[in-house]
Amino acid sequence: MSTPLPRVSDILAAAGLAPDFSVVAPHVLEAARARGTAVHALLEADAYGYLDDDAVTPETAPYLDAYRKLIAESGAAHIAS
């Protein structure tokens, strides 16, 4: 069994570089968390070729467009992890 890799947010916190969200309203943080989770799932599905276009919403479409533009313009290639 392999050891899970640390999360970026955990590494930043350990280095004292994590942002202070204590002044952000909880509902704003929750909306950002939900959006981030949705975008992550969308980009993963696109990268692995199983994206259902019906899953793209007006809120997530700009993130998908930006991701696709980055891939196209940078020449980056997807690799298996």
HELIX and SHEET records of a PDB file:
HELIX    1   1 VAL A    8  ALA A   14  1                                   7    
HELIX    2   2 PRO A   26  TYR A   48  1                                  23    
HELIX    3   3 ASP A   53  ALA A   55  5                                   3    
HELIX    4   4 ALA A   61  SER A   74  1                                  14    
END                                                                             
